[in-house]
Amino acid sequence: MKLASDRRNFFVGFLALVSLAFLAILLPFYSALMWAVILAMLFAPMQRALMRRMPQRPNTATFITLGAVIMMVIIPVIGLTMSLVSQGAQIYSRIRSGDLNFGAYLGKIIDAMPGWLHRMLDAQGLLDLPSIQQRDRPVPGVAGGQHRPEHGGCPGQYRCAAVCAFLPAA
């Protein structure tokens, strides 16, 4: 009896270990697998209807369903992505040329803030843009993307200050 219990415990433990290894292998493909499952669920009724109409031609039904997925999902997503990249490039070129001034926009937002919010942000030192920009200048010898030593190495710290560092001084 003890031997059967030990075997079962070993099997369950080994199954858990293999399952964790399998999940570790599949983790990089999570988003692709998730979208595949979503598309399969969305287009399964169409596939079933085509299979009822063409029971002798399953490959043709699958090809028609695949064409519908490509035409209704893949091509529009590619178009939206291309549009997003184009818009990002346009905004970047406007920022580089000086046509788009986030400092002026931020100044208008600060001027339109209610008094209580203005006082609260000022007490935290978040309204003094020149000092924020000076405090967040690049450190010589620290590569981009690394955490600054004076910020304690915390990647979430001073996010607002990092954003404000890119704004032109008012």
N, C-alpha and C positions, 0 to 999 in steps of 0.2 A: 504494500500500500504506500509506503514511504517512497519507494522508487518511482511509482506512477506520479505521485505528487511532485517529486523533484523534477521529473521529466517535463511535466506540464509547466512548472515554474520556469524551467530553463527555456522551454519553447516560447512562453509568453515574453520572457525577457529578451530572447533572441529576436522574436517578431517585432518587439518595440524598437530594438536597436536597428534592425533592417529598415523599419518604417521611417525612423529618424534619418538614416542615411539616404533613403529614397527622397524624403522631403528636402534634404540638403542639396541633392542633385537637381531637383525640380525648382527650387527656390529662384534661381536666376530667370526661369521661364514663366514665372507666376503670371505676369500681366498678359503674355501671349496666350497662355492656357486659359486664363479667365475670359479673354475676348473670344477665344475659340468656342468655349462653352456657351457664352452669351449668344454668339451668332448661330450656333447649332440649335439652341432653344428657339431663337426667333424664326429661323427658316425651316425648322422641322415640319410644321404644318404644310408648308409649300411642297416640301419633298414628299410627304405622305400623299398629298393630293395628286402630284405628278405620278407617283408610283401606282395609284389607283387607276389613273387614265392610261398609263403605259406599263402594264405589269410585265410585259415581255422585254422591256428595254430599260433596265435599271441604270445603266451607264448614261443613257441619254437624259433621264430624269435628273441624275446627279450633275451632269454637265450644265443643264438648264438652271438648276439651283445655284451652282457655283457661279454661273454668269450673272444671275440676279444679285448674288452677294457682291461680286466685283462691281457691278453697275450701281447698286444702291448704297453700298457702304465704302468700299475701298477707294474708288475714284473720287467721291466727294471728300473723303478724309484727306486724300492726297492734295486735292484742290485747296481745302481749307488750310492745310499745313503750308503750302506754297504761298498762299495769301498772307498768313501770319508771318512767315519769314520775310516776305516783301515789305510788310508794314513795319516790322522791326528794323529792317535796314533803312527804311525811310526815316523813321524816328531817330535812329542813330545818326544819320547824315544831318538831320535838322539840329540835333544837339551839338554835333561837331562844328557846324557852320554858325551856330549861335542864334538860329531862327527860333529855337525852342529854349526858353529860359525857365528852368524849374525854380530858380531862386525868386523870380517875379511872381510865379504862381504860388509859391510857398508864402511869400509876403502877403499876398491877397488873402490866403487862407488864414494866416495869423491875424490879420486885421479884422477878419469877419468872425473870429472866435468869440464866444461869450467870455465875459470878464473872469468868471470863476475858473474856466479852463485855461485861460491865458495866465492867471496867477499860479495855478497848479503846475503848468509846464515851466513857467519862469522859475518857480521854486526848485524844480529839478534841474535847472540849467539847460533845458532843451530849446529855449528860444534864442539863445545867443549863438547864432550860426558861425560867426568868425572863430569863436573859441572852440566850438565843436570841430570845425574843420582843421584848426591848428592842432588840436589834441589828437586827431585821427589821421595825421599825415603818415605816409609810409615810413617804416623804420629801416634805416640802412642795414643790410645784411639779413633781413627777414624777407623770404620769398613771398610772392603773392599767394593768398589762400591760407597762409599760416597764421596762427593766432598770435596776437601781440602780447609780449610778456607783461606789460603794465595792465592788461585787461584780465590777468589771471588765467589766460589760456582758455577761457570759457567761450565756445563758439556762439552762444546765444546772447552774450553780453554786448551792449553798446550797438545794437542793430540800427537804431535810429541815428546814432552818431556816424555810423559807417555810411548810411544813405545820405546824410547831410554833408558828408565830406565831399560828395560829388557835386553839390550845389554851389553855384558861384556866390561869392560873398556879396551881401547886399550893400 
